[in-house]
Amino acid sequence: MLNPEDLYLANTKILDDPRMHGLTLVIALSSPQDAGSTAGQLGQVLLSELKNIEIVEFDSDQLHNYRARRPFVHYEKDHFENPQYPQLKLYAVEDSLDQPFLLLTGAEPDLQWQRFQKALLGIVRRLQPSLIVLVSAYPMPVPHTRPFPVTAHGSRKDLIRGISPWKPTADMHATITNLLEVLFTDNGYDTVGFGVNIPQYISEADLPQGTLIALEHVGMAAHLSLPTDDLREAARHVHGQINDQVKQNPEIGRMITTMEENYDENYRT
């Protein structure tokens, strides 16, 4: 088997700095299954608004299937420019009160999942995080007119208690985030995951509402002060746009009314 450590380049000076050990690790990966672009947006918001430094960069050429998920490139009148290749990196970040934490964010790997898990487990063993928080999102038959439910899971039962009024049992196709929770829990690390339930009829759009909810749960679980003001304003704006579109389509309005009735019946705490 190939050496998992060959999947990444690390700034070993920072990686082995004692100040990086025992921190919270937040994992938020973008993928085609990331409903509402929830996890992907969360990573972008944290990196754009908080001080951060790169610790580890994974080799996208080994992990990404460019034919299945092609990079974006900009066409400017008569030429192409600014190609956007997928990235997957581990950062050291400081919250709004200068409290440090770790953030793994970027594109979910398409390839070599088992090797990637071994590589990340090796990094985690060096950093010994005090808590691992995993963010995901799923399309669900819930209305945008109600608070998005959150499915909480993980080994830290004290951090998930009372969050999910509906506790289903299901077999499902896994994301790498799901598998990482299993991996870290099985290896004795404290884990908590928050899966935001995104209205399925708008799940392919970029929804700041879902990211805001995820960010609030991450902040509460990890005792971090995370930026939410811009997301809150964006969420209000997008909510109004959705309402305007619903008014123009009575059939969608009737569907949402049915979802509201089901929500009120099944999501009471």
Protein Blocks (a to p, Z undefined) as FASTA:
>chain_A
ZZfklmpccdfklmmpmklgoiacddddddfklghhlmmmmmmmmmmmpccddfbdcdfk
lmpcfklmccddddehjacehiacddddddddddfkopacdddedjddfbhklmmmmmmm
mmmmmnopabdcddddddddddfkbccddddedjblmlmgoklmbacdddddddfklmmm
mmmmmnopacddddddddfklmmpccfklmmmmmmmmmmmnopacdfklmmmmmmmmmmm
mmmmmmmmmklmmmmmmmmmmmmmmmcZZ
